[in-house]
Amino acid sequence: MTKFFNASGPCNPEKHYMIDIYERLNKIQNLIDNERYLILHAPRQTGKTSSMTQIAKQLNSDGKYIAIYINVESAQAVRDNVEATNRIVISEFKTNIMVNLPETYYPSEQCYKPFTMMSGITHFLTSWCLELPKPLVVFIDEIDSLIGDSLLTVLRQLRAGYERRPKAFPHSLFLIGLRDIRDYRIYSDREKRYIIGGSCFNIKEKALTLANFSLNQIIELFKQHTDATGQKFETDALSHIYYLTQGQPWLVNAFGRELCFDDHAVEWNKSITKDDVEKIKDIIIQRRDVHLDQLADKLTDPKVSMIIQLIITGESADFNQNITNDDFQYVIDLGLIRIGNYGYEIANPIYREVIPGVLTKNLEQVLGQNPMWYINTNGKLNIEKLLNEFIRFYKEHSELVTKRKLYNEAAHHLLFMAWIQRIVNSGGRISREYAAGLKRLDMLVEFSGERFAFELKRESKNALKEGKKQLKEYLDRLSMDSGYLIIFNRTPPDNWDNVGIRDNIEFSGKKIAVLYI
């Protein structure tokens, strides 16, 4: 059986191309040997589950330890019901033990009969460890899916047995989730107060994170396919995959799946080029698989929306004083943003296109525009008609900006991008560059062999001066001679006739059309 690139669910080394987990977590064996209790946190679909299940399997195979992996996400449904949470967690242990361990390691029935269900997990692990002939290593996944007092009681029970390790409690233990437990602010309904996660699990000695793939790891991953099938990847194709994904594991595997196996796959007797990668990029962005939809779902979180709109508009982090460092870290932990060359920016170029698309998708459908009306008989885009009609539409429907509840500070940007996207979807492509602190959003529209460059800015006393310079630099990078500077005024105009005023200027050898909206 030929292995393949997996982009759905945990990976299996017998079926899927994979990077060796010990290469991604090269010190994990020493940490286990030293009886460490650890946190492993990383964004969704970066390989946490695949990694931990494979490490547990390897530990059992090596024979020095007995290892068990469980996922406690099902306990989320019972919310603050502590006793129900304990029963579910113990049930998960029982099921996974039966599936993954030999009968000689099965707990006795006495292990499943705690004196009180409030301490059921402590009793179970203590009793089982006393029966086992070797030290136990435990991996508990989706720990942050638990809520309130349910999460607190699990953490406190694990802390309570810590001093009895390794004879009467797990030798080593991993809690796996999106965030470092020290960042948890857990509300206890019983105690009527917030409790910091680190204070109720202060036995944690180290927090690990699962980094994205490096370029060398991507090369190694795709070499496995070359070795298996003979299909080659040009060097610039692999570099482009790394650039577009920044090594995000699900995205890397999604490119592999589409390039090598699915409907748009390149025949195995042909090398994969950078152009092939660029075509697949558009397919991944437009299709928005489950992974991308999960990210999109987070965009409605108020903490997330404050930060994403800050990045879209290019404002500095101090523009919104309500945003804390913890808020930024939360969005980083979700995998939506990173700290890049310019500061906070969207995590990778794929997400950079997906996020505005998600935020404008419904808006696109209510614009009432037929894209073909903007296409000339020669198939070219009538960009002037597109801009003039946008101004007319905005004057008639300004409530789409003024009445927006989320992303209200980025409302002008989003409406303009929705308008452009609606038209360009009929056969073009849009690329965007934006980051917090840049005070702009750069956008390139490609349609029927022509390119149109836009710079979107908020009104300020220096908007025109800064915008001319910034657009000139953007045009230089694109090797273009002309572009559009769009300056949005967040304040409702006193005179709507002034909306859409246009100045055609020259700056440092570039022709710039300035539109005030």
N, C-alpha and C positions, 0 to 999 in steps of 0.2 A: 504493500500500500504506500502510495506517495504521500508524504506529509504535505501540509498546506498551512497557509497563514490564517490564524484564527482571530476573528473579530467579534465573537459572540460567546460569552461565558469564559470560565477558567480554561487555561491551556493545559494540555496533556503532552508531555515530551514524546510519548509514543506515537502521537498523531500530528502534532503541530511543530512548526519551526519555532524554536525558543532560544533565548539567551540564557545561559547557565545562571541560575539564581545565585550561586555562590560568587559569581563575578559581580552581580549587582549588590550583594550584601556580603562583602568579603570577610567581615570580622564576626559573622553571626555564630560560627561554631565556637569561637573562643568565649563569646558572651554566654552561650548555653553552658559550656563547661564550667564557667565561673558562677553558676547558679543565679544568673541575673533575671530580674523581673523587668520587662521592657515594654515600651510602646512602639508600635510600628504604624506610622501614619503617612498617608499619601492620598492624592485625589482618586476619584473613582476610575476604575479600568486602567490602572497603571501596572497591574500585575500582583496586587497584594494577596488575593486569594490563591492564585496559581502558585505564587512563591511559597506561601506558608504550607499549602497542602503538599507540595513537592519536598519541602524540607522535612515535614513530618514523616513522609514516606521514606526519605533517605535515612533519617534517624532510626526508624524501625528496622530498615534493612541493615544498617551498620551494626545494630545489636547492643550498643552501649546503653541506650535509653529506650523507654517506651514513650511514644509520642502520639498525641491525639489532637485533632483539629475539630472545632465546632463553630457554627455560625448561629448567633443568637438573635438575628433580625426578626424572627417570628415572634419574639417576646414584645416587640414594639406594639403589637395590637392590644396588649392588656394594659399598656400605659403605666399608671401608678399603682397597679395591683401587685404588691410585693410578693405575696404568696404565689400568685399565678406565674410571675416571672421566675421565681425559684423553681417551680415545677417544670416550666418549659426548658430552662437551662439544663436541669438534671436530665430531662427527657432527651435533649440534644446529645448530651454525653452518652446516654444509654444507646441511642440509635447509632451514633458514629463509632462507638466501641464495637458493637456487633458487626458493623460493616467492614471495619478496617483493622481489627486486632484479632489474634487467635483466641480461641475459647479459654485457653489457660490464663489469659489476662482479664477475663470478664470479672467485673465486681460481683461480690456475693450479694444476696438479697438484703443483707443487713446494711449494706452501704446505701440502699435506697429507702431506708426507714429512719429518717432524722427525728430527733427528739422534738424539734420544732421546725416548721417550714421556713420560719424567718431566718434560720441559720442552716438551711438545707444544703446549700452548696458547700459550705465549710465542712459540714459533717460528711458529705459524700466524698469530697476529695481527700479528707483526712483518713477516712476508713479505707478507701481504695488504695491509697499510697501505702498504708500499713500492710496490705495484702500483696502488693506487687513485689516481684523479685528484683526489679531494677528501678532506677530513678525515673520519675514521670516528667515529661515536658508537655505543656498545654498551650495551645494556640486558640484564642477566643476572638473570632472575627465579628465585625459590625457592632462593636461594643458601644459606639456612640448612637446606635439606633434605639437604645434603651432610654427611658424618659424618667426624669424626676427621681422620686424615692426608689423606683425600681433600679435605676442605674446606681444610686447611692448604696443600696443594700448589697448589690453584687460587688462593687468596689470594696466596701467595708469588709465583706466576708473574705475576699481574697487577701486583704491586708491582715485580717485576724489570724489567718493560718500561716502567715509568712515565716514567723519565728520557728515553726515546726519543720520547715523544709530541711533537707530533702527526704528525711525518713517518713514524716507523716504529713507532708504537703508537697505540691509539685516542686521539683528540683529547679525548674526554670519555667517562666510563664510569659506569654506575649499577649498584649491587648492590641487589637488591630482596628483601625478606623480612619476617618478622614483627618482628625486633628490630634495634636498632642493633648493629653488629658489635663495638663496644667491650664489649658485654655478653656476648659469647660466651666461654665457658670450654671450650676444645677440648682433648680428651685425645689426645695423640699416642702411638700404640702403639709407634712407632719410637723416640721419644725418652723414653718412659715418664714423661711429666709433662704437666701441664695448661699450656696456652698461651692467653693472653688474645688474643681476636680482633684487638683494636686494635694489638697489637704486631706482628702479621704482616701488617697492612694499614694501616700508619701513614701512607699517602699520602692517606687519606680526609680531605677538607677540610671536609665538612659532612654532617650527617645531617638528612634531610627526613622529615616524617611526613605522611600523608594524613589530614587531619582529617575528622570526620563532617560531614554537610551542616548548614549553618545553617538557621534558619527561613526566611530570605529565599531560600536556594537551593531549599528544598522548595517554596516558593510558585512559584518560577521553573520547577521541574521539572513541577509539576502544571499550570501555565499552558500548557505545551506541549500537554498533552492537551486542555485547554479550547480552545485555538486550533485544534486539529485536528478536534475533534468537536463543540464547542459545549457540552460537559458542564461544569458549574460546580461549584466546591467552596466551601462556606460557610467563612468565615474561621475559625470555631471548630473546624471539622473539620480544617483544615490545622494549626492550633495543637495540636490533640490528637494528630495524627500525629507532630508534632515532640516533644511531651511523651513519648509512649509509646516512641518509637524513639531519642530524643536524637540524631536525625540519622544513625543507623547506616545506611549506604547500602543494604545488602541488605534490611533491614527496611522502609525507606521504599519501595523498589520492590515489595516483597511486598505492602504495603498498596495500592499503585497497581494491581498485577495483580489482586488480589482484589476491589477496589472497582469496577474499570472493565472487566475482561475475563473473569474466570473465572466459575464456576458461581453464585457469590453476588453477582455484579456488579450495581450499580445501573444501571437503564436510562439511556442517554445523554441522554434528554430530561428527566431529573430531576437536581436538584442533590444533591450528596453532603453529608450532615450529620454532626455529631459522633456521633449515635446510630448511623449507618452504620459509622463508624470503630470504635466500641466493639464492635459485633457482629463485625466482621472481626478485631479483636484476639483475641477468644475463639477464633476459627477458627484463627488463626496459632499461638496457644499450644497448642491441642489437637493440631494436625496435626504440628507439629515436623518441618518440612522438613529437607533435607540440611544447610543452614546451621546450624540449631539442633542437629541431631544431632552435627555436628562440634564445637560448643561443649560439648555434653554429654559427649563422649568425653574432653575435657580434665579433667573433674571427678574422674576417678580418679587423676590425677597427684598424688602425695603433697604436692608443693609447693603445688599449687592447692587441695587439700582442706583443708590447714591454714588457709589464708586464707579460703576460702569459709565454713568452719564458724565462724571468728572473727566473720565478718560476720553469719551467721545468728543466733548467740547474742548478738550485740551487744557482745562483749567488746572491751576496748581492745587496741591493737596490742601492748602490752607484756605481755599475758596469756600469750602463748606466746613465750618468749625465743629459741626456735629459728628464728623467722621473721626474715629479714633484709630490708633495704630492696630488695636485688636480687630477692628473692622477690616482693615486692609489685609491683615494676616488671615482672617476668616475667608476672604475671597481668594487669596493665594492658595489656601488649603483646599478649596473647592476645585482648584486647577484652572480657574477662569483668567487669572492675571499672573504676572510675574514682575520682578524688578529687572528692567532691561537697561539699555544704554541711556534712555531718556528719563528713567524713573519707572513709575508704575505704568504698565502697558498690558494689552491683551496677550494671553499666554503664547500664542503662535499665530501665523498668518491665516491658517484655516479658521480658527475661532474668530479672528479679526473680521472675516467676511460673514461668518455664520451669525454672529451676534447682531449686527445691524439688520441682517435679513430676517431674523426672528422678531426683532422689535418693530419692523415695518411691514411684516407680512400681511396682517389684517388691514393695515392702513392702505396698502397697495390695492386691496380688493374693493375699497369704497371710493376710490378716486374717480371712477366712471370714465376711464380713458381707454380708447382703442389705440394700442401701440402703433398699428399700421398707419394711422393718420399722420404720424411724425416721420414716416419713411418716404423719401423722394422716389420718383419713378426709377432712378438708377440704383436703388437699394441703399443709398446713403442716408444717414441720420440727419434730419433737419434740426440742428442744435438750437438755432435761433428761435424757431417755432416752439420748440420744447421749453425754452426759458420764458418766452413771452406768455405762453399758456400757463406756466407755473405761477407767474406773478398774478395773472388774472384769477386763477383758481384760489390762490392764497387770499386775495382781497375778499373773495366771496365766502371763503370757508375758514376764516382765521380761528374759529372755535376749535379746530383740530389741533391748534397749538395752545390756545389760552386755557382750554378746559381739560388738558391732559393731566392725569393724577400722578402717574409715575413717569419718570424721565421728563419732567416739565422743563428743566433747565436745558435739556437737549432737544426740545420739541421741534424747533425750527430745523435743526440738522436732520432729524429723523423724517420730518415731512418732505424735505427736499430729496433725501436719499430714497424715500419711498417712491416719489414721483419719477426720479431717474431710473430706479430699478424696474418699475412697472413698464417703462418704455423700452429699456435696454434688454429686458428678458426675451424680447422677440428675436434676438440673434446677436447680442453683444456680451461684453464682460466688464465688470467693475472691480477695481482693486483700490484698497484704502490703506492709508497710513495715519495712525493717531496714537497719542499717548498723553498721560497726565503731564501738565506743565508745558506742552508744546504750543498751547493757545491756538490750535488750528486742527483741522482735519483735511488731509490731502486725499483727493479722489481722482482716479484715472478711469475714463470711460473709453473702451475700445469697441468700435462698431464698423463692420464692413471695411476694414483696412484703414480706418481713420481713428485718431486718438484726440480726446478732449480732456484737458487737465483743469481741475477745480480745486480751489482752496476755500474752505468754509470757516468763518470766524464769527465770534460774538462781537457786538459793537463795544468799543471802548475808545478812549481819547487817542490811543496809539494804534487803533486797528488798521487804518489805511497804511500808515508808515511801516508797521511790522508786516502786514499782509503782503505788500509789494516785495519786500525783501525775501520773505518766506516762499512766496510763489515763484520768484526768480530762481531760488535755490532748487525748488522742486522741478521746475522746467529744465534747469541745467542737468539734473540727474536723469530726466527723461529724454534729453536731447531734443527738446521742443522749443519753439520760438514764441508761442502765445498760450494764454490760458485765461481762466475766469476766477476772479476774487469775489466771493459772495459774503457780504457782511450782514449779519442778522441783528436786528434790534429787538431786544426782549420787551421793551416798553411799547404798549399800544400807541400807534401814531396819532398825532393831532390832526394830520391831514393825510388821508389815504392816497391822495394823488402823488405824494412823495415816495410811496412804496414802489420800488422797481426802477427808481432813477438810476441811470447808467452813465458812467464815465469811461471813455476809451483813452487810455494813457500808454505811454511808453516808459519803461524803467529798465535801465542797464541793458538795453538792446532787446528787451522783451515787450511784446504787445499784450497789454493786460486790460480786459474788460471788467470794470468794477461795478457790481450790482448791489444796491442798498435795499434790503428787504426787511 
